Amino acid sequence: MYPDGGMIDVFVLQRGNRVEVTDFGEALGWLRMQSARGRFSPKQRRLIGDVCLTLGVELFKGQLVRRADEVELSDAVLRVAQAALRVADLWFTMRTRSVESTADEVADWLDERRIKFQRSVRYSGRSGRNWTVDFQTHVPDGTALIFVLATGSRAAARRITEHVVAGLFDLNHLQATQPGLAFVSLFDDTEDVWEEEDFRLVQDLSTIARWSRPDEFEAILRAA
């Protein structure tokens, strides 16, 4: 399956005494939709090429293709399906880069506002799972734990929101032991990918901040 739960389809075409197995371009099309720009960077193209080379799959006019004899059909189907899965998994590198880019901007902004902070702070939740909080800030009146929600893809936005909701719920026990601790969900709303439901999902567990409104964000942190 693709990361969003969609099924990976593989098609088999008869070509005389041989078969051609293809995804008809669905994997690259799916990955392209996750990019705000709708196209791949040179690094992403290299990674796609590496996937094809490793699995012996041809990249032909945007399609993943494996040509084989009929006796090799099962192997060809597996190779094309695996290539589609690995290409789709490049979404995770795209998402990480988006979050890191926004986080770098937030770090610079916190420095300018002279707000003390640490990045990538790890806490253990009630479930025993470890969570990485993007920022922990300190002001005289309290501490804030900030989750950064950033992506250029509408398809990825809900998954990111649900991940943050899970983290907020699992970590809310910290507020009972640390007076003055606040949770903040910072949405990078410079990309028009968020739905109202994304904001509603986190609002009962954290204070919502929008990156397009830095003054409001600062007020939230200083009131923490």
N, C-alpha and C positions, 0 to 999 in steps of 0.2 A: 504494500500500500504506500501511497504518497504520504508525506508528513501530515497532511490535513485529513487523512482517512480515506481519500479517494483510491479506487482500485487502479492498479497498473494493468493496462491492456496490452497484449502482445498479439500480433497478427501473422498468420502463415500464408504465404502466397506460393502457388506452384509455378515454377519456371522450367518447363521441360522436365528433365530428369533430376532437377535440383529444386530446392526450396529457398525461399527468401523470408526471413523472419524480421519483422520491423515493428516499431511502436508508432509509425506514421507521424513522428514528430511531437508526440504528446509530452514526453519528459522535458524536452527543452522548452516547449510551450508553457508547461506548468511552471518551470523555474523562471522563465522570463516574466510571468505575471507577478512573481514575488518581488520584482525589482521596480522601484519607483520610476526608473528611467526606461524600463522596458527593453533593456539590452544588456549584454554581458560585458564585463571589464576584461582587459587582456588576461588578467590572472585567472578569472573564471573560465575563459576559453582554454587556457592551458590545462586547468584542472579537468575540464570536460574531455580534452584530448587525452590526458593521462588515463582517465577511466576507460575510454575506448581502447587505448593501446593495451592496457592491462588485461582486459577481458576479450580482446580479439574481435571487437565490434567496430564496424565502419560507421563513420559519421557522414551521411550522404543527404545533402539538401535539408539539413535540420533533423533528419531521421536517424535513429539508431538501427543499424541493419547488420544482420549476420547471414551470409549466404553459405549453404551447406548441402551435402547429399542428404537424401531422405533418412538414411540410417543415423545421421547426426542431428536429426530434428530436435530431440529432447534436449541435447546439449546446447543447441542454438537458441532454443526458447529460454533456457535458464540464463544463458549469457546476456541476452537482450534484456530480460526482466531485471537481472542484477545490475546491468548498466543503467537502466532507467532509475532504479532505486538509488544508486550511488550519485547519479546526476541530481536527483531531487534532494538528496542530503546536503548538497552544496548550499541549500537555503540556510542551513545553520550557520555557515560562515558569513553569509550576507547579513543575517540578523545580528550576529556578534559584532560585526563591523559597524552597523548602524548604532547599536547601543554604545559602543566604545567611543564613537565620534561625538555623540551627544554628551556622554559622560565627561569627555575631555573639555567640552565647552562649559559644562556645569562646574568642573573643577577650577577652570580659569575664572569664572564668574565669582565663585566663593572666595577665591584669593583676593579679587578686587574688592569685594565687600568686607573683607577681613573677618570672615566667619571660619572658625577652626573646623577642620574636618579630617576624616580618614576615608579612604576608598576601599571598596571590596572587603568589608568587614563580615566575618562569618559568625553566625549564631546557630545554636542547636534548638530545634523546635520541640514541641511536646511529643511529637511522634518519634523523636530521635534523629530525624533527618537534619543535615546541616544545610543552612541557607546562606547565600552570599548577598548581603545588602550593599547596594551600590555606593551609598554614602552614609556616614554617621557624622552629624554636625553637633557642635557644642556652642551654646550661648550661656550667659550668666544664669538665665532662668530655666534652662532645661536642655534636653538632648533630643535630636530627631534622627530617625532611621528612614532613609529615603530610597525608594525603589524607582528606578528610571524606566519608563515605558517608551520605547522608541522603535520605530520601524517605518519603512517606506511602502509597506505592503498591507492592503486591506485584508488579504487572506490570512496574514500572520497576526494581525492586531488582536483578534479574540483569543488566540492561543497565548499570547503574551499576557493579556489581562488575566486570564484564568490561572496562569502560573503565579502571578503576583498575588492574586486572591488566596491561593493555597499557601503562599509564604506568609502573608499577613495573618491568616487564621492560625497557622502553626506556631507563629512567634508571639501571638498576643499575650501569652503568659508573662512576657517580660515586663509588661506595664504594671503587673501586680507587685513586682519586686524592685522596680526602678521608678520611683515617683518622678514626674516631670518628663517621662519618655513619651514621644509622639511618633506616630507613623505617618509618612507622607508619600503619596503616589504622585510622582512628577511625570506628566504626560508631555511628550514632545509633540505639541499640536501644530508645529510648523508644517507637518505633513498631514494632509486631510484624509486620514485613514481611520479615525476613531468614530465609533457610534455612541449615541447617548447611553446605550446599555453598558458599554465599557466603563463609563464613569459611574453608573449606578452600582455596578458590581463591587467597586472598591470603596464607595463612599461611606459605608457603614463600618469599615475596618480601618480607614485611614482618612487623612485630610488630603483633598485633591488640590494639586497645583498644576499650573499650565506654564510651559516654558516660554510661551509668547507673552506672558505677563510677569516679568521678573520682579517688579516691585511687590506684587501680591505674594510671590514666592518668598521673597525676603521677609515680608511681614509674618508669614506663617512660621518661618524658621525662628525668627526672633521672639515669637510668642510661645514657642514650644516649651 
